[in-house]
């Protein structure tokens, strides 16, 4: 990492944003870089380490707006000359020089999910060409640990589709001006696992369950009949008013603390009925308060499964 510049284009007086995109192979780096490029970032993938310094030191073409675009650089364990500790030291020097806004995004993923992805695509893990993918995953996780510990942004893609990751990138790295935290409201099913990136989690399993009504089971919380049934629970109005009041109190405090992203997760058993309806209601409330929430229904497309819902309540 010798020869790394301590500033970039100082003659302009321009402070460029640099985002280092790294993480585990198979966790979605290509998808993340494509999303950044679509949002107007300049992106460079798998750049040899020895060329990173010259890249940052290269001034933009006269009259070009390229120098004003933020730059995302994809680097992982396959990159020639890769050294996690060396990269951390180099990025620290760039940040301390004060001429660049330097951030690091680390894409993480559970080993079992990565193993499944490699198995389905029949790709070989870059660090386990002649061994099981799980060996390469474990080795790479150890190699990348210094970068993960130093990262400004960690996104766990275990439960993400490509579209989910694209939306996450837009929420975090959109170039639009934002005066407060980006708020996401997510519905999910507890039976299918807690969301890994949630800041606030509210459990809707105390509300009566449309799954046990034959005419409602195949529907979702987006359907009027299901929504009416959930709203008919005696505890619904008071509970939702208290939850909305708590969220309304917390968001300004998150903003005052400089928190950029807040994910509010609303759960029920299967993630198709109660949580979906309540997430939609909370999103509408946030909109009425001047926010522009993103909405994700993580398990909406999952098929209804009686085994996940537990025992039918007694009459």
N, C-alpha and C positions, 0 to 999 in steps of 0.2 A: 504493500500500500504506500510505498515511498512515492514522492512526487505529487501527492494529492494537494490541490490548491487550497488555500485558506480563504479565498474569496472568489467570486465569479462576477465578471463584468463590472468591476468597481468604478470604471470610468463613467458608467451610466448613472451611478447612484441608485441602481435598481436592485431591490431585494427579492430575489427569485425564490419560489417555493420548490423544494426538492422532496419527493416522496420515494423512499426506498421500499419496494414491494418484495417481500420474501416470505418464506414459509415452507411447509412440508410439501414434497412432490405429490401431486394429486389433490391438494387442498383447494385449488382453484386460482392459481396465479394468472394463468392465461385469461380466464374469464374476468378477473379483476382488472387487468391491464386493458382489455378491450373496452370495459365499461368506462375506465378513465379516459381512454382515447375518444370515445363517443361523447364524453362531457367536455372535450376541448383541451385535455391535457396532452402534452407531448410525451410520448412513451418510447422507451428503449428496453428491449427484452434480452436477457442473457448476455449482457455486455461483459467482455473480459475485464477483470478487475484492473489490469494495468491501463485500460483505456478510460477508466472512470474519471481520472484527473484531467486528461486532455479534453474530455467531453465537457466537463463543468467549466473549464477555462476558456472554451471557444466562445467568442462573442457572437451575437446574432448578426445576420446580414443587415447592412444599413437599410433603414426604412422598414424592416420586417417587424412584425408583432410577435415573432417566435420567442424573443427574449422575455416577453411579458407573460408567456404561458407557463404555468407550472409544469415541472418535469417529473415524470414517474419512471423509475429505473427498476426493472425486474432482475433480481439476483437470487440464485438458490445454489444448492450444493453441486449442481452440474456446471456452474460457471467456472471458467478457467481461472486458476489462481485463487479459488475461494478460500477464505479464512474468516470465520465468524468473528473472532476476537479482533482481527485486523480491520474488518469493516466497521465494527463498533468504534474502535479508536479513531479511524478516519472520519467517520460521521460526527464524532464528538468534536474533533478539531474544526470541522466545517461549521458546526453549530456555535462553538465558542468564538470563532472569528467574527461572528455577528453580521456577516454579509449575506447569509442565506438563511431562509426558514427551512430547517431540516426536520423531517418526520420519518418514522418507520412504521410500516404496516406489516404485521405478521399474520399469515393465514395458517390457522391451526386446524386439526381434525383428529377425531378419535382413531386409534390404530385399527380397530375392527372395521370401521367404515372405509378407511383407506385400503385395507386388505380386500374388502368387498369390491371397491371400485377397480382395483387392479385385476381382480379375478374376472369381473364382468367385461372389461375392455381387452383382456388378454395382453395387456402391456406388461413389460418387465420394469421393475423398480430400478432406477438408475444406480442405486448402491447395492443391488442384489441381482445382478445379471444371471448368476448361476445358483441362486439360493432362493428360498421362499421370500415373498414380498415382505412378510412380517419382519424378517431379519433386517432388510434395508430400511424399513420404517423406523425400527428401534434405533438403528445406527444414526440415521439422519436426524432424528429427534434430539439425540445427544449432541451431535455436531452443531445443530442450530440453536441450542439452548441459550448461548450468550445473546443472540439476536432477539430471541423471544423475551428474555428478561429485560432487555433495553427498549423494546418496542413501545411506541406511543399508542398505537392502535393494535389490538388483538381481536381478530374475527374468527370465531369457531364455526367452521362450515359443515360440521358433522351432519346436521339436519337440513342443510341448505340444498336446494336445486340451483342450477345455473342462474335461473331468473331471480331466485331469492338473493343470491350473492350480488347480482347486478343491482338490485334495488338497494341492498345494504351499501354498496359503493356510492350510489347516488345520494343516499342520505348523509353519508359521512363526508364526501369529497366533491359535492356539487360546487360549481364556481359561483353560484348565485349568492347575493348578499343576504346574510341571516343575522337577525338581531337577538335571537334567543336559541335555546337548544332545539335540535331536530327531534320531534316526538314521533314515536312509532307505537301504534296499538296493535298487539298481536293476540289472536285467539289460538288456543292450543288444547290438546287433550292430555291430562295427567297420565293416562294409561299409556301414552306414547312418548313420555319423557318430558321433563322440564326444559324450557328454552334456555340455552346456555348464556345468552347475552341480555337477559332481562334485568331491569333495574327495580321494577315494582311488580309483584305477582299477586293477583287477586283470585281467590278460589270461589267459583260459582256453583260448586256441587251441593250447596245448601238449598238451591232452588229446585222446584219440582222438575223432573226429567222427561222431556218429550219422547225420549226413546221408548218409554213404556206405554205410549199411546200408539196403537197400530196405525192410525191414519197419519201420524206425524213422524213415524220412525224414519222413513226414507227421505224426509225433507231436511232442511237445514235452518239455522238461525236467520237466514236471509228471507225465508218464507214468512208471509204475513201470519199464517195460522200458527206456526211455531212461535213467532214473536209474541202473539197474543197469549198463547198458553204460558210462556215464561213470565210475561208481565202480570199474569193473573195470580202469581204466587203472593201470599199475604206479606212476605218479607221483602218483596222486590223493591217497592218505592223507597222505603226508608234506607235499605242497604245501598241502593244506587246513589241516592242523594248524599249519603255519607262518603262513599267512595269518590264521587265527583268533587265533593268539598275538600277531601284530603289531597287529591291530585291538584286541584286549583291552588291549594296552599303551598304545595311542594314545588311546583314548576318555577315560580319566581325565585325560590331559594336555590334551586339547581342552577338557574341562570346567574344568580349573584355569585355562586361558587365557580362559575366558568365552565360548567358541564355542557358539553356540546351535543350530546346525544342521550335521549332518555327513551327507554323501551318499557312500555306498560303491557304486561302479559296478563291475559284474562283466561283462566282455565276452567274446564269442566272435565267430565270423565273421558269422553271420546273426542272432544274438540269440534263438534259439528253443530250443536244446537244452542245450549245456554251461553257458552263462551262467545260464539259467533255473534249472537244477538246483542249481548252486553258490550262486546268490543265495538260494534257499530254504534250503539247508543253513546258510549264514551267518546268515540271519535266525533260524533255530532256535537256533543257538549264542548269538546275542545275547540271545534271550529267556531262555535258560538262565542267562545272566549277569545277569539282572534288568533288561534294557532292553526297550523296547516298540517295535521297529522297524517302520517302514512299508515295504511292499514294492511296487515298481513293475516290471512286465515291459514295457519300452518297445516291443519289437518282437515280442512273443509272437504277435500276430495277423497278422504279415506272412506272406505265402505263401513256402514254400521255393523258393529259386532257385539252381540249380546253378551259374550264372555267378558268384554271389557267393562261393561256397565255394572257388574256386580249383581246382587240379588234384587229381584223386583220388590219394590216397597209394598208393605201390607196395606190393604184398603183402610 
